[in-house]
Amino acid sequence: MDQEKTRLLNRLRRIEGQIKGIQKMLETEQCCSEILVQIAAVRAAINRVGGLLFERFAKNCLAGADTPEAQQQALSDLLRTMNSFMKGGGGTDGSDR
């Protein structure tokens, strides 16, 4: 496993720990404002992981395109994925499921 993938998995494990912490906060009826701060932290962490994965996808997607047609298709796929990511949608078709 490459270092980049290992770092991404470690980030996701930390986020998983943060989510479990939020669940515990709810169970113990912590102050809502503290829970919301933790949710914002998780959101920021997830956005960072998404950005890193998007960067990785962009490099891999464009690197494999060896003809002008393949480059155009790769760019189209990349833009569609970027639009979906920016919207917060679950799929790469731009829909917000």
C-alpha positions as CSV (number, residue, x, y, z in Angstrom):
1,M,0.0,0.0,0.0
2,D,1.5,3.4,-0.9
3,Q,2.1,6.1,1.6
4,E,-0.6,8.4,0.3
5,K,-3.3,5.7,0.6
6,T,-2.0,4.9,4.1
7,R,-2.3,8.5,5.1
8,L,-5.9,8.7,3.7
9,L,-6.9,5.6,5.6
10,N,-5.4,7.0,8.8
11,R,-7.4,10.2,8.4
12,L,-10.6,8.3,7.8
13,R,-9.9,6.2,11.0
14,R,-9.5,9.5,13.0
15,I,-12.7,10.7,11.5
16,E,-14.4,7.5,12.5
17,G,-13.1,8.1,16.1
18,Q,-14.5,11.6,16.0
19,I,-17.9,10.2,14.9
20,K,-17.9,7.7,17.8
21,G,-17.0,10.6,20.1
22,I,-20.0,12.6,18.9
23,Q,-22.2,9.5,19.4
24,K,-20.9,9.3,23.0
25,M,-21.6,13.0,23.5
26,L,-25.2,12.5,22.5
27,E,-25.6,9.5,24.7
28,T,-24.3,11.5,27.7
29,E,-26.3,14.5,26.8
30,Q,-23.4,16.9,26.3
31,C,-24.1,20.5,25.4
32,C,-25.5,20.9,21.9
33,S,-23.0,23.7,21.0
34,E,-20.1,21.4,21.9
35,I,-21.6,18.6,19.7
36,L,-22.0,21.1,16.8
37,V,-18.4,22.1,17.1
38,Q,-17.4,18.5,16.8
39,I,-19.7,18.0,13.8
40,A,-18.1,21.0,12.1
41,A,-14.6,19.5,12.8
42,V,-15.7,16.2,11.2
43,R,-17.2,18.1,8.2
44,A,-13.9,19.9,7.7
45,A,-11.9,16.7,8.1
46,I,-14.1,14.9,5.6
47,N,-13.8,17.8,3.1
48,R,-10.0,17.6,3.4
49,V,-10.0,13.8,2.7
50,G,-12.3,14.4,-0.2
51,G,-10.0,17.1,-1.6
52,L,-7.0,14.8,-1.3
53,L,-8.9,12.0,-3.0
54,F,-10.1,14.3,-5.7
55,E,-6.5,15.4,-6.3
56,R,-5.4,11.8,-6.6
57,F,-8.3,11.0,-8.9
58,A,-7.4,14.0,-11.1
59,K,-3.8,12.9,-11.4
60,N,-4.7,9.3,-12.2
61,C,-7.6,10.2,-14.6
62,L,-5.6,12.7,-16.7
63,A,-2.4,10.6,-16.6
64,G,-4.0,7.7,-18.3
65,A,-5.4,9.7,-21.3
66,D,-3.0,9.2,-24.1
67,T,-5.0,10.5,-27.1
68,P,-6.8,13.8,-27.6
69,E,-10.2,12.0,-27.4
70,A,-9.2,10.2,-24.2
71,Q,-8.0,13.4,-22.7
72,Q,-11.3,15.1,-23.6
73,Q,-13.2,12.2,-22.0
74,A,-11.0,12.2,-18.9
75,L,-11.5,16.0,-18.5
76,S,-15.2,15.6,-18.9
77,D,-15.3,12.8,-16.3
78,L,-13.1,14.9,-14.0
79,L,-15.4,18.0,-14.3
80,R,-18.5,15.9,-13.7
81,T,-16.9,14.3,-10.6
82,M,-15.7,17.8,-9.3
83,N,-19.2,19.2,-9.7
84,S,-20.7,16.3,-7.8
85,F,-18.1,16.7,-5.1
86,M,-18.7,20.4,-4.8
87,K,-22.4,19.9,-4.5
88,G,-22.0,17.2,-1.9
89,G,-23.8,14.7,-4.0
90,G,-23.3,10.9,-3.5
91,G,-22.9,10.0,-7.2
92,T,-20.7,11.1,-10.0
93,D,-23.8,12.0,-12.1
94,G,-24.3,15.3,-10.4
95,S,-27.4,14.2,-8.5
96,D,-27.9,14.9,-4.8
97,R,-29.4,11.6,-3.8
